[in-house]
């Protein structure tokens, strides 16, 4: 890559690195960006301000008249590189982070092409070359676990944000899409076998954007609840943004493929995902030592010691997938002594992470 060309993509990388989860410097970052963005698209993307803008923002620059600018922006939105939405009848565009955002959109269609194969290799290598650490190292995790709702102890009062059904019922628009992480793993030949198609749920305006661009399909609440049931049967963990309201995704994750859970299982950052306000408790006298719970635990928090299941409390994320299938009823979820309250909204969450990483002005 020539110095001039590298400068173009470095400007874009720096702009993307301003997000809460950024794009750390690496030769792989440049390879990914060059694969995704043309030179002109890279210059335009690097010019995006923090807030969404109309096409007029770029029309007076070097990109041509409004019609050409809109064509460029629409093309980028169609490639999953920027977000496009409407507000009061006017179309707005915004740059989106590498994750959650650009990465997921490249694999949501479940395609097996030369491009997706190449991107799968590049993202996998980038994960171990700084990108995974960027996802996991902040004291405030970007994502959090929502426990299997059926496992909430009887009589325990919980907040709406602790119930996955709350987000499904209040959503004005729902969509289903392919699990990007598991599809990427399949492309690389080491998929875990857990289902990928229609396993990630999208909400609100972002769901509308994804459906309009062919990255997802619209879904009914009944379909979404069936996916949740299937995920729980498969032993997958419900993960969403670490916020109380206006979530735009709930993924059903495995510890082997998911970039967020891999922060625990592969990067050894136990705080990479915020645990739920529950933790596993084992009733030793009822445990048969069958190891069903060990097979289901996505973060290796369980072991059999002297014929009885034992939980590593420092590792348990409180997902509830182990108790869901315990044949003897020896496992139960109990409320933690110290409760964690998610940030109020995405803006507050991003500000907290940026401050911790020194990214605020």
C-alpha positions as CSV (number, residue, x, y, z in Angstrom):
1,X,0.0,0.0,0.0
2,X,1.5,3.4,-1.0
3,X,2.0,6.1,1.6
4,X,-0.7,8.2,0.1
5,X,-3.2,5.4,0.0
6,X,-2.3,4.3,3.5
7,X,-3.0,7.9,4.7
8,X,-6.5,7.7,3.4
9,X,-7.3,4.4,5.2
10,X,-5.4,5.6,8.3
11,X,-7.7,8.6,8.5
12,X,-10.7,6.3,8.3
13,X,-9.2,3.9,11.0
14,X,-8.6,6.9,13.3
15,X,-12.2,8.0,12.8
16,X,-13.5,4.5,13.6
17,X,-11.2,4.3,16.6
18,X,-13.1,7.2,18.1
19,X,-16.1,4.9,18.8
20,X,-16.4,3.2,22.2
21,X,-15.1,0.0,20.6
22,X,-12.7,1.3,18.1
23,X,-10.3,0.0,15.4
24,X,-6.8,-0.4,16.9
25,X,-3.8,0.2,14.6
26,X,-2.7,-2.9,12.7
27,X,-1.8,-3.9,9.2
28,X,-4.9,-6.1,9.3
29,X,-7.1,-3.0,10.0
30,X,-5.8,-1.5,6.8
31,X,-6.4,-4.7,4.9
32,X,-10.0,-4.9,6.2
33,X,-10.8,-1.3,5.4
34,X,-9.2,-1.5,1.9
35,X,-11.3,-4.6,1.3
36,X,-14.6,-2.9,2.3
37,X,-14.2,0.7,1.3
38,X,-13.1,2.2,-2.0
39,X,-10.7,5.1,-1.7
40,X,-13.5,7.6,-2.3
41,X,-15.8,5.8,0.2
42,X,-12.9,5.8,2.8
43,X,-12.5,9.6,2.4
44,X,-16.2,10.2,2.8
45,X,-16.5,7.8,5.8
46,X,-13.6,9.5,7.6
47,X,-15.4,12.8,7.2
48,X,-18.5,11.8,9.1
49,X,-19.2,13.9,12.2
50,X,-20.5,12.3,15.5
51,X,-24.2,12.9,14.8
52,X,-26.2,11.7,11.7
53,X,-26.2,14.0,8.7
54,X,-28.1,14.5,5.5
55,X,-26.5,14.1,2.1
56,X,-26.2,17.9,1.9
57,X,-23.4,17.7,4.4
58,X,-21.1,16.3,1.7
59,X,-22.6,17.9,-1.4
60,X,-20.6,21.1,-1.2
61,X,-17.3,19.2,-1.0
62,X,-15.3,17.1,-3.5
63,X,-17.8,14.3,-3.9
64,X,-20.0,16.0,-6.6
65,X,-23.5,17.2,-6.5
66,X,-26.3,16.0,-4.2
67,X,-27.4,13.2,-6.6
68,X,-23.9,11.7,-6.7
69,X,-23.4,12.1,-3.0
70,X,-26.6,10.3,-2.3
71,X,-25.6,7.5,-4.7
72,X,-22.3,7.1,-2.8
73,X,-24.0,7.1,0.6
74,X,-26.7,4.6,-0.6
75,X,-24.0,2.4,-2.0
76,X,-22.1,2.4,1.4
77,X,-25.3,1.7,3.3
78,X,-26.1,-1.2,1.0
79,X,-22.6,-2.7,1.8
80,X,-23.2,-2.4,5.5
81,X,-20.6,0.4,6.0
82,X,-22.9,3.2,7.2
83,X,-26.4,3.5,8.7
84,X,-29.3,5.1,6.9
85,X,-32.6,6.1,8.4
86,X,-35.4,8.6,8.2
87,X,-36.4,11.3,10.6
88,X,-39.5,13.5,10.0
89,X,-39.5,12.4,6.3
90,X,-35.8,13.3,5.7
91,X,-33.1,10.7,5.2
92,X,-30.0,10.7,7.4
93,X,-26.8,8.8,7.3
94,X,-24.3,7.9,10.1
95,X,-21.0,6.1,10.3
96,X,-21.2,2.9,12.4
97,X,-18.4,1.3,14.4
98,X,-16.6,-1.8,13.3
99,X,-18.4,-3.6,16.1
100,X,-21.2,-3.8,16.8
101,X,-21.9,-2.7,13.2
102,X,-19.7,-3.2,10.2
103,X,-18.4,-6.6,11.2
104,X,-21.8,-8.1,11.8
105,X,-23.4,-6.7,8.7
106,X,-20.8,-8.4,6.5
107,X,-21.9,-11.8,7.6
108,X,-25.6,-11.3,8.4
109,X,-26.7,-12.5,4.9
110,X,-25.1,-15.9,5.5
111,X,-23.3,-15.8,2.2
112,X,-20.3,-18.0,1.2
113,X,-18.4,-15.9,-1.3
114,X,-14.8,-15.0,-2.0
115,X,-15.4,-11.7,-0.2
116,X,-16.9,-13.2,2.9
117,X,-14.2,-15.9,3.1
118,X,-11.5,-13.2,2.9
119,X,-13.2,-11.0,5.4
120,X,-13.6,-14.0,7.8
121,X,-9.9,-14.6,7.7
122,X,-9.0,-10.9,8.2
123,X,-11.4,-10.4,11.1
124,X,-10.3,-13.6,12.8
125,X,-6.6,-12.5,12.6
126,X,-7.4,-8.9,13.6
127,X,-9.2,-10.3,16.7
128,X,-6.0,-11.7,18.1
129,X,-4.0,-8.7,16.9
130,X,-5.6,-6.1,19.1
131,X,-9.2,-5.9,18.1
132,X,-10.3,-8.5,20.7
133,X,-8.5,-6.7,23.5
134,X,-10.2,-3.5,22.3
135,X,-13.6,-5.2,22.8
136,X,-12.8,-6.6,26.2
137,X,-10.5,-4.3,28.1
138,X,-12.8,-1.6,29.3
139,X,-14.0,-1.8,32.9
140,X,-17.5,-1.0,31.6
141,X,-18.5,-3.9,29.3
142,X,-20.3,-2.9,26.1
143,X,-22.6,-5.9,26.3
144,X,-24.4,-7.8,29.1
145,X,-26.0,-11.2,29.8
146,X,-29.8,-11.5,30.2
147,X,-30.6,-14.7,32.2
148,X,-33.0,-17.3,30.9
149,X,-36.3,-15.8,32.1
150,X,-37.7,-19.2,33.2
151,X,-34.9,-19.5,35.7
152,X,-35.6,-16.3,37.6
153,X,-36.3,-17.5,41.2
154,X,-39.9,-17.3,42.3
155,X,-40.7,-14.3,44.4
156,X,-37.6,-12.3,43.4
157,X,-38.4,-8.9,42.0
158,X,-36.5,-8.0,38.9
159,X,-36.3,-4.9,36.7
160,X,-37.8,-4.9,33.2
161,X,-34.3,-4.8,31.7
162,X,-33.5,-8.2,33.3
163,X,-36.3,-9.8,31.3
164,X,-35.8,-10.6,27.6
165,X,-39.6,-10.7,27.1
166,X,-39.8,-7.0,28.1
167,X,-37.7,-6.0,25.0
168,X,-39.6,-8.2,22.6
169,X,-43.0,-7.0,23.9
170,X,-42.2,-3.3,23.8
171,X,-40.5,-3.3,20.4
172,X,-42.2,-1.5,17.5
173,X,-40.3,-3.5,14.9
174,X,-38.5,-6.8,15.1
175,X,-36.2,-8.7,12.8
176,X,-34.2,-11.9,12.7
177,X,-30.8,-12.4,11.1
178,X,-27.9,-14.9,10.9
179,X,-25.5,-15.0,13.8
180,X,-22.5,-13.3,12.3
181,X,-20.0,-14.8,14.7
182,X,-21.0,-18.4,14.0
183,X,-21.3,-17.8,10.3
184,X,-17.7,-16.4,10.3
185,X,-16.6,-19.5,12.2
186,X,-18.3,-21.8,9.6
187,X,-16.5,-19.9,6.8
188,X,-13.2,-20.7,8.5
189,X,-14.1,-24.3,9.0
190,X,-14.4,-24.4,12.7
191,X,-18.1,-23.8,13.4
192,X,-19.4,-25.3,16.6
193,X,-22.6,-26.8,15.2
194,X,-24.9,-24.4,17.0
195,X,-27.6,-22.9,14.8
196,X,-26.7,-19.6,13.0
197,X,-29.7,-18.8,10.7
198,X,-32.4,-16.6,12.3
199,X,-30.7,-16.7,15.7
200,X,-29.9,-13.0,16.3
201,X,-32.7,-10.5,17.0
202,X,-32.8,-6.9,16.0
203,X,-35.1,-4.1,17.3
204,X,-36.4,-0.7,16.2
205,X,-34.8,1.5,13.6
206,X,-31.7,-0.6,13.2
207,X,-33.9,-3.6,12.5
208,X,-35.8,-1.6,9.9
209,X,-32.5,-0.6,8.2
210,X,-31.3,-4.2,8.1
211,X,-34.5,-5.5,6.6
212,X,-34.6,-2.7,4.0
213,X,-31.1,-3.5,2.9
214,X,-31.5,-7.3,2.9
215,X,-29.4,-8.0,6.0
216,X,-32.3,-9.4,8.0
217,X,-36.0,-10.3,7.7
218,X,-38.9,-8.9,9.5
219,X,-40.3,-11.1,12.3
220,X,-43.3,-11.3,14.6
221,X,-43.0,-11.4,18.4
222,X,-44.2,-15.1,18.2
223,X,-41.3,-15.9,15.9
224,X,-38.8,-14.2,18.2
225,X,-40.1,-16.0,21.2
226,X,-39.6,-19.3,19.4
227,X,-36.0,-18.4,18.6
228,X,-35.5,-17.6,22.3
229,X,-36.9,-21.0,23.2
230,X,-34.6,-22.7,20.7
231,X,-31.6,-20.8,21.9
232,X,-32.3,-21.9,25.5
233,X,-32.6,-25.5,24.4
234,X,-29.3,-25.3,22.5
235,X,-27.6,-23.8,25.6
236,X,-26.9,-20.4,24.0
237,X,-26.5,-17.2,26.1
238,X,-28.8,-14.2,25.6
239,X,-26.5,-11.1,25.2
240,X,-27.5,-7.5,24.5
241,X,-26.2,-4.0,24.9
242,X,-25.3,-3.0,28.5
243,X,-28.2,-0.6,28.7
244,X,-31.6,-0.4,30.3
245,X,-33.7,0.6,27.4
246,X,-33.7,1.0,23.6
247,X,-31.7,-2.1,22.9
248,X,-31.2,-2.7,19.2
249,X,-30.0,-6.3,19.4
250,X,-30.2,-9.5,21.4
251,X,-27.8,-12.2,20.3
252,X,-27.8,-15.9,21.3
253,X,-24.2,-16.6,21.8
254,X,-21.7,-19.5,22.3
255,X,-18.4,-19.2,24.1
256,X,-16.4,-20.6,21.1
257,X,-17.5,-18.3,18.3
258,X,-18.9,-15.1,19.9
259,X,-16.4,-12.3,19.9
260,X,-17.8,-10.9,23.2
261,X,-17.8,-14.2,25.1
262,X,-14.5,-15.1,23.7
263,X,-13.2,-12.2,25.7
264,X,-13.7,-14.5,28.6
265,X,-12.9,-17.9,27.1
266,X,-10.0,-16.9,24.8
267,X,-8.7,-13.4,25.8
268,X,-9.0,-14.1,29.5
269,X,-10.8,-10.9,30.3
270,X,-13.5,-12.0,32.9
271,X,-15.3,-8.6,32.7
272,X,-15.6,-8.5,28.9
273,X,-19.3,-9.1,29.2
274,X,-21.4,-7.8,32.2
275,X,-22.9,-10.8,34.1
276,X,-26.5,-10.9,35.1
277,X,-27.6,-10.1,38.6
278,X,-27.9,-13.8,39.3
279,X,-25.3,-16.5,40.0
280,X,-25.4,-20.3,40.1
281,X,-25.9,-22.2,43.3
282,X,-25.4,-26.0,43.6
283,X,-27.4,-28.2,46.0
284,X,-24.7,-30.8,46.5
285,X,-27.0,-33.4,48.1
286,X,-29.1,-33.4,44.9
287,X,-26.3,-33.4,42.3
288,X,-25.7,-36.7,40.4
289,X,-22.4,-35.5,38.8
290,X,-23.8,-36.1,35.4
291,X,-21.9,-33.3,33.8
292,X,-24.9,-32.0,31.7
293,X,-24.3,-28.5,33.2
294,X,-20.6,-28.6,32.3
295,X,-21.4,-29.4,28.7
296,X,-23.8,-26.5,28.5
297,X,-21.7,-23.9,30.2
298,X,-20.4,-21.5,27.6
299,X,-17.6,-20.0,29.7
300,X,-16.2,-23.0,31.5
301,X,-17.4,-21.9,34.9
302,X,-18.3,-25.5,36.1
303,X,-16.4,-28.6,37.0
304,X,-17.2,-31.9,38.8
305,X,-15.2,-32.1,42.1
306,X,-15.6,-35.3,44.1
307,X,-18.6,-36.3,42.1
308,X,-20.5,-33.0,42.6
309,X,-20.8,-30.0,40.3
310,X,-18.8,-27.0,41.5
311,X,-19.1,-23.4,40.2
312,X,-16.4,-20.8,39.8
313,X,-18.2,-17.8,41.1
314,X,-15.7,-15.4,39.6
315,X,-16.4,-16.8,36.1
316,X,-20.2,-17.5,36.2
317,X,-22.0,-14.9,34.0
318,X,-25.5,-15.8,35.4
319,X,-27.0,-16.9,32.1
320,X,-29.1,-19.8,33.5
321,X,-28.5,-22.2,30.6
322,X,-27.1,-24.8,32.9
323,X,-30.0,-24.9,35.3
324,X,-32.4,-25.1,32.3
325,X,-31.4,-28.8,31.7
326,X,-30.3,-30.1,35.1
327,X,-32.1,-33.5,35.4
328,X,-32.1,-33.6,39.2
329,X,-32.9,-30.0,40.1
330,X,-29.6,-29.6,41.9
331,X,-28.9,-26.2,40.2
332,X,-30.6,-23.0,40.9
333,X,-30.0,-19.3,40.1
334,X,-29.9,-17.0,43.1
335,X,-29.7,-13.2,43.2
336,X,-26.2,-11.8,43.7
337,X,-25.5,-9.7,46.8
338,X,-24.1,-6.8,44.8
339,X,-26.4,-5.8,41.9
340,X,-25.1,-4.3,38.7
341,X,-27.2,-1.6,37.0
342,X,-26.7,-1.1,33.3
343,X,-26.2,2.3,31.8
344,X,-29.5,4.2,31.1
345,X,-29.0,4.3,27.3
346,X,-26.5,3.8,24.5
347,X,-25.2,7.4,24.7
348,X,-24.4,7.0,28.4
349,X,-22.8,3.6,27.8
350,X,-20.5,4.9,25.0
351,X,-19.5,8.0,27.0
352,X,-18.5,5.8,30.0
353,X,-16.4,3.5,27.8
354,X,-14.8,6.4,25.9
355,X,-13.9,8.1,29.2
356,X,-12.3,4.9,30.5
357,X,-10.3,4.6,27.3
358,X,-9.3,8.3,27.2
359,X,-11.2,8.9,24.0
360,X,-13.3,11.9,25.2
361,X,-12.0,15.3,24.2
